[in-house]
Amino acid sequence: MNPHDIAGIIPPLVTPFDSQGRLLEQVHRAEVRFMVETARVHGLAVAGSTGEGHALSTEEVRRLAGWTVEEAGGRVPVIAGIIADSTQAAVERAMAVADVGVAALQVTPVHYLFRPDDDGMLEFFAAITRAAGIPVIVYNVVPWSYLLPPLLARILREVEGVMGVKQSASDMKALADLLLLVEEGAAGPNKRILSAVDALLYPSFLLGAHGAVAAILTAAPEWCVELWDAVQRGDHAQALQLHRNLLRLWNAIHDDNLPSNVKTVMELRGRSGGLPRPPMPVSSPAQVRKIRDALFL
């Protein structure tokens, strides 16, 4: 896969569950079709944090990735999330999706309250790329396993198969530093830096981010595609208005039950996202009111 295929607006899909916590295949497939055919996004991601990947089994991740690849039909690349707390578990999950046609893996560092040293962190990602043979995007989001730009540049440069970074944690300085390191060649050639700074997609794109994988994209994909297009053509008046709309929406959904709130946005806009998987709560009445106001409903 050409790393440049991973670019633009790549929504991290929610995972729809029924009241018994079971996957809703047809609901998921319908959302894939909506994203590709109506919202005209540039890629899709599954089993990330917006998709409650921490609560999914390896088999469920495989099924979700397979359904998504099948429905996308080669029209956009699909990224599979890997959220695991050991190298062995991460490799097992990566191997489980290795033959379903995903373009890349989005891998978090370990979530448990432990941070490997820098060499251990590098080897964690190297083991996954060696085993699965699929390009890896480092999802830099875990507060206690946070990777600073110099280490990320080292991983990008030294680990064959690590193609980019999804920078989160509301850290625009890290995003800017990563883009500078890539521009200067310190991270190796053809690397992708994607923004997950939901509140600041507009400046992310202005700084040169190659795209975004962020919850706000799933909540309002059409607005985000319009924002990306506006920045590409230099229409900053429209881009600023879209930024303001997206920021209001982000302020309404940003909470501990973010995936539930994204599903609420979807329902209010006529799309089904199913239920969250317990114990994550559904959106509260107060959250629903805030979201309605942000959507101008």
N, C-alpha and C positions, 0 to 999 in steps of 0.2 A: 504493500500500500504506500502511495505517495503521502508523506506527512502533510502536504498542502491540501489534501482532501479533507482534513480535519480543520474546519474554519467556519466562521460565521456563527449563526444562532443554532445552538445545539441544546434543546430542552432536555432536562433530566426528568423522565416521565415518572409520574406517581405510579404506585402499584395498587390496583383496585382489589379490595377484599370484600367478601360478603359478611354477613353477621356472624358467621361461624369461623371467620378468619381464613377462608379459602380464596385462592386466586380466581378472578373473574376473567377468563380468557377473552371472551367476545368483547367485553368492555375495553380491555386493553387494546385489542386489535382495532377497535373503532377509533380509539384515541390516536393510534399510530397513523391511521388513514387521515384523520383530521389534520394532524401535524404536517404530514407530507403534502397532502392534496389541497388543503384549504389555507393553512397558515403559511405554507411554503417555506418551512424551516430548512436548514442546511445540514442537519444531522440529528441524531437522537441518542440519548443515553438512558440506560436502565440500571436498576439496582444500586443507585447511588443513595445519598442521604435523603434526598427528596422522595426517592422510591422506597424508603424504609429498608434499605439494603441490609442494615444491621439485624433486621428481624426476619430475614429470608434464609431458607435452607439453600444449600448448594444446588439441589435439584430444582428448586423454584427459580433460582437465578438462571439456570440453564434453560428452563422453559420460557421464561420471560424474554431472554435474549433470542431464542429461536423464533418465538412468535413475532418479535419486532423485526428481525432480519427478513422473515418471510413476508410480512406485510409491507415493509419498506421496498422490497423487490429490487434492490440495487439502486434505488433513486437517491438515497442519502446513506452515508456511513452510519453504523451503529456502534456505540461504545458500551461495554459491559462493566459495571461497577464491581470491585472486589473490596469487601470490608471484612477483615479477618484479624485475629489477634496472635497469629503465629505464622512463621514462614510456611510450615507444612500445610496449614489450613488455607492460606492464600494461594499456594501452588495448586492444591486440590481444586479450589474454586476456579482458578484460571484454566486448568486442564479441562474442567467440565464444560467450558464454553469454547474450547479451542477449535472445535469442528463445526460450529453452527454459523460461522461466517461473520463474526464481529470484526470491525476494523481496528479496534484498539481496546485496551483495558484501562479503566480509571481506578487506580489503586491508592487507598489511604495507607499511611503508616499505621502501626498497631494502635488500637483504641484504648486498651487496658492501661492502667496508670503506671506505665513503664516506657522509658525512652531508650532505645538502643543507642550506643555511641555512633559516631559518624561512620566508621567502617562497617558496623553492624547494620546501619540504615542502608548504606550502599549495597551491601550483600543481600539484604531483604529484597530489594527491587531487582537485583541481578538474578537471583534465584528464580523469580517469577518469569522474567523474560527468557531465561535459558530453558525453562520447562515448557512454557506454552508456545513460544515462538511467535507471540503477538506483540505489537508495539504497546508500550506502557506510557500512560500519562500519570504523573504523580499528583495526587489530590492533596494539596497542602492545607489541611483544615484542622487537624487534631491539636488542641492547645498544648498538651503535655508532650506531644511528639512533633512539635513544630520544626520545620526545616527552614533555615535562613538562606537567603539567596546564594552565598558562596558555596554552601553544601549542595544546594539544588543544581548550581552550575557544574559542580564536580560530578554529580550523578549523571547529569545530561551528557557530560563530556566523556565520562569513563565507562558508563554502562551501555553497552550496545543494546539497542532495542527500546531504551527510554527516549521517547520522542518529544516529550513536553511536560508542562506543569499546568495544572489548574490551580490558580492562586485564589484562596478564599480568606476567611478570618477577617474580613473588612480591612485588609492591609494593602492600601494603595501604594505605600512606599515600597513594599516588597514587590508588588506587580511592576512598578516603574523600574526598580533595580534589576529585576529579571529581564525585562525588555531591553534594558541597556546592556546587560551582559550578553544577551543574544545578538544584539546589534554589533557589539564589539568582537564577537566571535569567541568569547570566553566559555560558552556553553556548547560549542560544536556547531556544525552546519545543520540547517533545515529543522530547527526546533520550533515548537509551537508553545506559545504562552497564552493561556485562556483565562478569562476573568470569571471569577465567581463572587465578585464584589457587587452584589445585587443592587445596592443603593447607588452605585456609581458606574454604571455601564457606559454612559456617555463619555466621561473622561477616560475610562479604560480604552474605549475604541479610539479616542483622539490620541492617546499615548502610543497606539500601535498594537494593542492586543489583537491576536489573530482570530478572536472569537470569544464566545462565552458559553459556559455550562453552568447555569444558575437557576434556582427555584423560580425566580421571577419570570424566566422565559417560559416555563410551563404554565404559570398563572395567566400570562398575557402574551402569548407568542406573536400575535399579529403586531402589537405595539413594538415588540423587540425587533422583529424583522424590519418594520418601518424605521426604527431607530438606526439599525445597522445600515440600511440603504441610504438614509439621510446623511449619515456621517461619510459614507463612501463617496457621495456626490457633492459633499460640502454644503449641504443645506442645514446650516446650524440653527436657524430660527425654528424649523420643524423639530430638529433634534432636541433642542432645549425644551420645547413644549412636551415632547414625548418623555424626556427625562423627568420632568416635573410630575407627569401622570404616573410614571412607573415608581417614582419615589414615594408618592402618596400611597400607592398600593403596597409597596414594600413595607412602609411604616405600619400598615394595617395588618399585614400577615406575619411579620417577623416576630415569632414567639417560639417557645419550647415545642409546641405542636405544629410547627411550620408545615409539615406534609398535610396535616388535616386542613389547615387554612388554605393551602393551594387547592385541595379538593373542593373546598367551599367556593373558591373563586370559579372553579370549573363548573360546578353545579349552577351557580348564579348566572353563568354565561351560556348555559345550555349544553354542557358536556358532562358526562358521568365519570367520576373518579373513584367510585366505590367508597368503602369505609376504611379508616385506618386499622392497623392490626393492634389489638390490645397489648399493653395497657395504654397506648397513646390515646388521649381523649379527642373526641370530635371538637370542632370549633364551638366555643361558648356563644350564648346569645349576644354578649357584648362584642365579641370578635366578629360575628356575622354583621352586626350593625356597622362596625368600622369598615369592614370590607365593602358593604353596600355603598357607603358614602364614598369610598375611594374609587369605586367603579361608576360613580354618578348614577346609581340606580334609584 
